[in-house]
Amino acid sequence: MDQPIVLTGGTGALGRAVLARLIEHGTEARIVSRRPQGANLGNHQWATADLTTGDGLTGALTGARVVIHCATANRGSKDRRQA
């Protein structure tokens, strides 16, 4: 893959809808999630990263041409309760 679009929150409701559009348009994507890969993504890449700590972000973003940020705080997380 050459310069994929990185999609944070690709396993959530909004992220899945955005991913469907990227697939529909034949766009190469790298899905970033805090969980290990759980589904066959075909030609798309998967990266595990934690957006709150930054763990894994360098690898997730390396070579990306753009980031579409669809991730939200975990349900019940401290960050979400403060919002």
Secondary structure, DSSP 8 states (H G I E B T S, - for coil): --S-EEEETTTSHHHHHHHHHHHHTT--EEEEESS---S--TT-EEEE--TTT-TTHHHHHTT-SEEEE-----TT-HHHHH-
